[in-house]
Amino acid sequence: MSDLKTLTRSKSNRMIAGVCSGLADYLNLDPTVVRLLFVLGFFLAGPGILIAYLIMAIVTPEE
């Protein structure tokens, strides 16, 4: 069997769309760290990170 990980949005640990929680699960990180990085990225990089989040929410399948 293959042990490939797939990126999915979380259904159980979500705040808005489950993108940060799914990304944290994929990267073996705490979801709070990923959420804080997204907020920090928004303030440092501007609204481009928000657009990336919205695209990920549309493209990434739910678990």
Buried (B, 14 or more C-beta within 10 A) or exposed (E): EEEEEEBBBBEEEBEEBBBBBBBBBBEEEEBEEBBEBBEEBBEEEEEEBEEBBEEBBEEBEEB
